[in-house]
Amino acid sequence: MKEGTCWVSPFVGSNPTPCNMKLKGYQNSKLVIQKGENVIIREAKKSDLNQIKEMNWNFFNFYLDNKFDDLMKRSEKARIWGRRFIDRTFKNKNWKYFVAEDNKKLVGFINGKVDDCYPIYGENKYGVIWLVYVDESYRNKGIGKKLVNKLITWLKKKKIKFVETSVSPLNKISQKMLESLGFKEIENKYRLKINF
């Protein structure tokens, strides 16, 4: 049986579907399942780390492929650094990882942290969304929003009153998703490449 489909009889009531996913409809006597409808969001486990590291690398490549940052370069050194970064932050009590899982396959993740902030904001700590990634075939199904909301719930339990994140100005889809959750743009980041 292919992922995302259940073979059923075209006759009503003759063969109940064994799937518990939201049904999209029939196509040529196949019951088509809407991909992404059975996704659960849960706290990441140590056994998830290798898949998270691969998704992190996919995120990095997504940024490169879409030319969101002209200074980013593919390299084995960058891949190794990313893997070590995940190992280090996963163990840190101020960081949290959540994953999106569909039928035991990880299809997305979010990581974020509680950090110190300037006292001018009236708070000692704030939340940071470091990275949100959803597998390409699962995008535009609300999974990114669910991941962000899960991290916000964790931050609320820690009595954190605001959260920030950074997004490329070219990444319109992520901007739209964040704005739909109530995020507001507060500043622009500028960079000058110094030539020698």
C-alpha positions as CSV (number, residue, x, y, z in Angstrom):
1,M,0.0,0.0,0.0
2,K,1.4,3.4,-0.9
3,E,1.7,6.0,1.7
4,G,-1.3,8.4,1.6
5,T,-3.7,5.9,-0.1
6,C,-5.9,3.1,1.0
7,W,-7.3,0.5,-1.5
8,V,-11.0,0.1,-1.0
9,S,-13.9,-1.3,-2.9
10,P,-15.9,1.2,-4.9
11,F,-19.1,-0.2,-3.4
12,V,-20.4,1.6,-0.3
13,G,-20.0,-0.3,2.9
14,S,-18.3,-3.3,1.3
15,N,-14.8,-2.6,2.7
16,P,-14.2,-0.1,5.5
17,T,-11.0,1.8,5.1
18,P,-8.2,0.8,7.5
19,C,-6.9,4.4,7.6
20,N,-7.7,7.0,10.2
21,M,-6.6,10.0,8.1
22,K,-8.9,12.6,6.7
23,L,-10.3,11.4,3.4
24,K,-9.8,13.5,0.2
25,G,-12.1,11.4,-2.1
26,Y,-12.1,8.6,-4.6
27,Q,-9.9,8.3,-7.7
28,N,-10.1,5.2,-9.9
29,S,-11.5,3.0,-7.0
30,K,-8.8,4.2,-4.7
31,L,-9.6,6.2,-1.6
32,V,-7.1,9.1,-1.6
33,I,-6.0,10.4,1.8
34,Q,-5.1,14.1,2.3
35,K,-1.3,14.1,3.1
36,G,-0.5,15.8,6.3
37,E,-3.9,15.3,8.0
38,N,-2.7,12.7,10.4
39,V,0.3,14.7,11.6
40,I,1.0,14.9,15.3
41,I,3.1,17.5,17.0
42,R,5.2,16.2,20.0
43,E,8.3,16.9,22.0
44,A,11.4,15.6,20.3
45,K,13.2,12.6,21.7
46,K,16.9,11.7,21.5
47,S,16.1,9.0,19.0
48,D,14.8,11.8,16.7
49,L,18.1,13.6,16.5
50,N,19.4,12.1,13.2
51,Q,16.2,12.9,11.4
52,I,16.2,16.4,12.9
53,K,19.8,16.9,11.7
54,E,18.8,15.9,8.2
55,M,15.8,18.3,8.2
56,N,18.1,21.0,9.5
57,W,20.4,20.4,6.5
58,N,17.3,20.5,4.2
59,F,16.4,23.8,5.7
60,F,19.9,25.2,5.0
61,N,19.7,23.9,1.4
62,F,16.2,25.5,1.0
63,Y,17.6,28.8,2.0
64,L,20.5,28.4,-0.5
65,D,18.3,27.2,-3.3
66,N,15.9,30.2,-2.9
67,K,18.8,32.6,-2.5
68,F,17.5,34.0,0.8
69,D,21.1,34.7,2.0
70,D,23.9,35.4,-0.5
71,L,26.6,34.7,2.1
72,M,25.5,31.2,2.8
73,K,27.6,28.4,1.2
74,R,27.2,24.7,1.1
75,S,30.1,22.8,2.7
76,E,30.8,19.7,4.7
77,K,32.1,22.0,7.5
78,A,28.7,23.8,7.6
79,R,26.9,20.4,7.8
80,I,29.1,19.2,10.6
81,W,28.7,22.5,12.5
82,G,24.9,22.2,12.2
83,R,24.9,18.6,13.5
84,R,27.0,19.6,16.5
85,F,24.8,22.7,17.2
86,I,21.7,20.4,17.4
87,D,23.5,18.0,19.8
88,R,24.6,20.8,22.0
89,T,21.3,22.7,22.1
90,F,19.2,19.6,22.5
91,K,20.8,19.0,25.8
92,N,20.5,22.6,27.0
93,K,17.6,23.1,29.4
94,N,16.9,26.6,27.9
95,W,16.2,25.0,24.5
96,K,13.3,22.9,23.3
97,Y,12.6,20.9,20.2
98,F,9.3,19.7,18.8
99,V,8.7,17.5,15.8
100,A,5.8,16.9,13.4
101,E,5.3,13.2,12.8
102,D,3.2,11.5,10.1
103,N,2.9,7.7,10.5
104,K,6.2,7.4,12.4
105,K,8.0,9.6,9.8
106,L,9.3,13.1,10.9
107,V,8.1,15.7,8.5
108,G,9.0,18.9,10.3
109,F,10.5,20.4,13.5
110,I,10.9,23.6,15.4
111,N,13.5,24.6,17.9
112,G,13.6,27.6,20.2
113,K,15.0,28.9,23.4
114,V,14.5,31.1,26.4
115,D,17.1,33.8,26.4
116,D,18.1,36.9,28.5
117,C,16.8,40.2,27.3
118,Y,17.6,43.8,27.8
119,P,15.8,45.2,30.9
120,I,14.3,48.1,28.7
121,Y,11.6,45.6,27.7
122,G,10.4,45.2,31.2
123,E,11.2,41.5,31.2
124,N,14.3,39.5,32.1
125,K,13.7,36.7,29.6
126,Y,12.2,36.3,26.2
127,G,11.5,33.4,23.8
128,V,13.4,32.9,20.5
129,I,12.2,30.8,17.6
130,W,15.4,29.6,16.1
131,L,14.2,27.5,13.2
132,V,11.0,26.1,11.8
133,Y,11.2,23.5,9.0
134,V,8.4,21.5,7.2
135,D,9.2,18.9,4.5
136,E,8.3,20.3,1.1
137,S,5.5,17.8,0.4
138,Y,3.8,18.7,3.7
139,R,3.9,22.5,3.3
140,N,0.8,24.7,3.2
141,K,-1.1,22.4,5.4
142,G,-0.8,24.3,8.7
143,I,2.0,22.2,10.1
144,G,4.3,25.2,10.6
145,K,1.6,27.0,12.6
146,K,1.1,24.0,14.8
147,L,4.8,23.7,15.5
148,V,5.0,27.5,16.4
149,N,1.9,27.2,18.6
150,K,3.5,24.2,20.4
151,L,6.7,26.1,21.1
152,I,4.6,29.1,22.3
153,T,2.7,26.8,24.7
154,W,6.1,25.7,26.1
155,L,7.2,29.3,26.5
156,K,3.9,30.2,28.3
157,K,4.5,27.5,30.9
158,K,7.9,29.2,31.5
159,K,6.1,32.5,32.0
160,I,7.7,34.0,28.9
161,K,5.7,37.1,27.8
162,F,7.1,37.6,24.2
163,V,8.8,35.7,21.5
164,E,10.9,36.8,18.5
165,T,12.2,35.2,15.4
166,S,14.1,36.3,12.2
167,V,12.9,35.6,8.6
168,S,14.5,36.5,5.3
169,P,12.7,39.4,3.6
170,L,12.4,37.1,0.6
171,N,10.6,34.3,2.5
172,K,7.1,35.6,2.0
173,I,5.4,32.3,3.0
174,S,7.0,32.3,6.4
175,Q,6.2,36.0,6.9
176,K,2.6,35.4,6.1
177,M,2.4,32.4,8.4
178,L,3.9,34.4,11.3
179,E,1.6,37.4,10.7
180,S,-1.4,35.0,10.7
181,L,-0.3,34.0,14.3
182,G,-0.2,37.7,15.4
183,F,3.6,38.3,15.0
184,K,4.5,41.9,14.0
185,E,7.5,43.1,12.1
186,I,9.6,45.3,14.5
187,E,12.9,45.9,12.7
188,N,15.0,45.3,9.6
189,K,18.4,43.7,9.7
190,Y,21.1,45.2,7.5
191,R,24.4,43.7,6.3
192,L,27.3,45.1,4.4
193,K,29.7,42.7,2.7
194,I,33.2,44.2,3.2
195,N,35.4,43.8,0.1
196,F,39.2,43.7,0.5
